Amino acid sequence: MDFSLSVEEREIRDWVRTFVQKELVPLEQEVLRRERAHQPGLTGDELRELQLKAKESGFWGVQTPEEYGGMGLSATMTALLEAELGRTYVPFRFGGAADNILFHANEEQKQRYLLPTIEGTRTSCFAITEPGAGSDAKAIRTTARKDGSDWIINGEKTFITGGNEADFTMVFAITDPEKGANGGVTCFLVDRDMGWRSEYIDTMGEWGPASLIFDNVRVPESQILGELGQGFTLAMQWIGRGRYLLPARAIGSCERLVSMAIEHANTRETFGAPIADRQAIQWMIADSGVEIEALRWLVLHAAWQVDQGMDSRHAQSMAKLFGGQKANEIVDRVLQIHGGMGYTRELPVERWYRELRLLRIYEGTDEIQRRTIARNLLKGHAKVGGALG
Ligand SMILES: Cc1cc2nc3c(=O)[nH]c(=O)nc-3n(C[C@H](O)[C@H](O)[C@H](O)COP(=O)(O)OP(=O)(O)OC[C@H]3O[C@@H](n4cnc5c(N)ncnc54)[C@H](O)[C@@H]3O)c2cc1C
């Protein structure tokens, strides 16, 4: 068993680490300042400029297949990169990416949706959640009714990431109420100018998702993505595309946070000694160090299963659950170690505290991950003892 990185993995990882240090960390104070003024941390142009800078060194379309101009990196490598990006709260992501389900587009749709999305000239959003259907996605009520050769979409989606900015959405609607999620849900590609509108939702984070409102939005048959009635399978494919990537990013955030806590503990003195001398503080540092390490291996193991073409759902749920829980415990400890300063907006700790809270909710809540894990264990789909057991 070899836990070391290959030379190539180390080189790629180190390049991203340097990029984060040289290009992103220097922007942190300005990002915080803008966010405190209720502005986006980075403008679209600034993000694009950073993405093009990374592209000069070949970092473009990290998981996009090489035939589409991407790097086609493995899941393991992508998890390592995400962890590096998580070390800063500057809201950066590499360019050249597209939602995995857009690769199901037909040739004509690829020209109109997939390629411009990879290029960065169009932006998408994924819309399944509704006011009455979140964890229970099969309960969606948005409908698409056939009218001649068109479909007419009615309903409301909610909490849609990027829904305020997107040019088009991949929206899921019931096309056959009898069948419902078992062959009666279809995914439509719908441009904003076809008639849907979005409303901003304010959250405790630095950005907000949107509600999307479909009021008799008429779209031609050619807007169906994939097969009629096969939308639910596509939706599950989108959600399952990389559950390991969310906790992967949290690894980097926790590493950075604990480094801040260590520095503060070593320099802050109370009662004539650094607080680092106190066992209460030491235990918080120790537990956090152990948990970050455990999270790293859960994430990398899930990613490794993806690369092996194994059914990785159980491993991904475990990584997502543990990541959400532990990242939140760790940022809470780091805030505690910083005392009153941790609670202020002068430091980014409270920002991370709010951001990491989302990890326990989106793309499957803690409870839904537990439900999956328990069901797999109780029904014998997965073994206690894991893949090596
Ligand atoms: C910032 C943000 C961005 C998002 N982005 C998107 C997006 O881009 N596209 C999209 O479609 N959706 C998106 N979502 C929606 C997100 O996936 C849902 O919020 C999430 O799945 C939970 O659904 P819900 O909010 O309806 O909660 P509910 O499903 O109503 O759950 C409420 C509570 O009950 C618990 N619960 C539910 N069922 C069970 C059960 N069987 N057993 C035990 N406990 C249960 C849940 O875990 C939760 O604690 C986003 C949400 C947020 C907050």
PDBQT file of the ligand as one rigid body, heavy atoms in Angstrom, charges set to zero:
ROOT
HETATM    1  C1  LIG A 401     -27.003  27.715  -0.899  1.00  0.00    +0.000 C 
HETATM    2  C2  LIG A 401     -27.730  26.558  -1.513  1.00  0.00    +0.000 A 
HETATM    3  C3  LIG A 401     -27.455  26.200  -2.826  1.00  0.00    +0.000 A 
HETATM    4  C4  LIG A 401     -28.187  25.181  -3.444  1.00  0.00    +0.000 A 
HETATM    5  N1  LIG A 401     -27.973  24.901  -4.789  1.00  0.00    +0.000 NA
HETATM    6  C5  LIG A 401     -28.852  24.086  -5.440  1.00  0.00    +0.000 A 
HETATM    7  C6  LIG A 401     -28.800  23.958  -6.867  1.00  0.00    +0.000 A 
HETATM    8  O1  LIG A 401     -27.941  24.517  -7.543  1.00  0.00    +0.000 OA
HETATM    9  N2  LIG A 401     -29.751  23.203  -7.491  1.00  0.00    +0.000 N 
HETATM   10  C7  LIG A 401     -30.719  22.556  -6.789  1.00  0.00    +0.000 A 
HETATM   11  O2  LIG A 401     -31.559  21.900  -7.428  1.00  0.00    +0.000 OA
HETATM   12  N3  LIG A 401     -30.783  22.627  -5.423  1.00  0.00    +0.000 NA
HETATM   13  C8  LIG A 401     -29.882  23.397  -4.733  1.00  0.00    +0.000 A 
HETATM   14  N4  LIG A 401     -29.948  23.520  -3.354  1.00  0.00    +0.000 N 
HETATM   15  C9  LIG A 401     -30.986  22.784  -2.636  1.00  0.00    +0.000 C 
HETATM   16  C10 LIG A 401     -30.434  21.763  -1.669  1.00  0.00    +0.000 C 
HETATM   17  O3  LIG A 401     -29.944  20.644  -2.365  1.00  0.00    +0.000 OA
HETATM   18  C11 LIG A 401     -31.563  21.424  -0.656  1.00  0.00    +0.000 C 
HETATM   19  O4  LIG A 401     -31.722  22.562   0.175  1.00  0.00    +0.000 OA
HETATM   20  C12 LIG A 401     -31.244  20.199   0.167  1.00  0.00    +0.000 C 
HETATM   21  O5  LIG A 401     -31.274  19.047  -0.628  1.00  0.00    +0.000 OA
HETATM   22  C13 LIG A 401     -32.250  20.017   1.332  1.00  0.00    +0.000 C 
HETATM   23  O6  LIG A 401     -33.566  20.149   0.888  1.00  0.00    +0.000 OA
HETATM   24  P1  LIG A 401     -34.573  21.130   1.684  1.00  0.00    +0.000 P 
HETATM   25  O7  LIG A 401     -33.900  22.427   1.857  1.00  0.00    +0.000 OA
HETATM   26  O8  LIG A 401     -35.873  21.118   0.952  1.00  0.00    +0.000 OA
HETATM   27  O9  LIG A 401     -34.734  20.468   3.090  1.00  0.00    +0.000 OA
HETATM   28  P2  LIG A 401     -35.782  19.289   3.448  1.00  0.00    +0.000 P 
HETATM   29  O10 LIG A 401     -35.653  18.202   2.457  1.00  0.00    +0.000 OA
HETATM   30  O11 LIG A 401     -37.110  19.872   3.683  1.00  0.00    +0.000 OA
HETATM   31  O12 LIG A 401     -35.198  18.804   4.825  1.00  0.00    +0.000 OA
HETATM   32  C14 LIG A 401     -35.405  19.519   6.059  1.00  0.00    +0.000 C 
HETATM   33  C15 LIG A 401     -34.664  18.752   7.162  1.00  0.00    +0.000 C 
HETATM   34  O13 LIG A 401     -35.228  17.436   7.286  1.00  0.00    +0.000 OA
HETATM   35  C16 LIG A 401     -34.209  16.470   7.110  1.00  0.00    +0.000 C 
HETATM   36  N5  LIG A 401     -34.778  15.313   6.435  1.00  0.00    +0.000 N 
HETATM   37  C17 LIG A 401     -35.418  15.277   5.245  1.00  0.00    +0.000 A 
HETATM   38  N6  LIG A 401     -35.775  14.020   4.928  1.00  0.00    +0.000 NA
HETATM   39  C18 LIG A 401     -35.330  13.229   5.946  1.00  0.00    +0.000 A 
HETATM   40  C19 LIG A 401     -35.371  11.826   6.201  1.00  0.00    +0.000 A 
HETATM   41  N7  LIG A 401     -35.917  10.978   5.361  1.00  0.00    +0.000 N 
HETATM   42  N8  LIG A 401     -34.826  11.379   7.361  1.00  0.00    +0.000 NA
HETATM   43  C20 LIG A 401     -34.244  12.235   8.243  1.00  0.00    +0.000 A 
HETATM   44  N9  LIG A 401     -34.167  13.571   8.045  1.00  0.00    +0.000 NA
HETATM   45  C21 LIG A 401     -34.709  14.057   6.905  1.00  0.00    +0.000 A 
HETATM   46  C22 LIG A 401     -33.144  17.151   6.272  1.00  0.00    +0.000 C 
HETATM   47  O14 LIG A 401     -31.883  16.517   6.413  1.00  0.00    +0.000 OA
HETATM   48  C23 LIG A 401     -33.176  18.547   6.856  1.00  0.00    +0.000 C 
HETATM   49  O15 LIG A 401     -32.443  18.566   8.045  1.00  0.00    +0.000 OA
HETATM   50  C24 LIG A 401     -29.172  24.480  -2.701  1.00  0.00    +0.000 A 
HETATM   51  C25 LIG A 401     -29.405  24.816  -1.358  1.00  0.00    +0.000 A 
HETATM   52  C26 LIG A 401     -28.702  25.852  -0.763  1.00  0.00    +0.000 A 
HETATM   53  C27 LIG A 401     -29.003  26.200   0.665  1.00  0.00    +0.000 C 
ENDROOT
TORSDOF 0
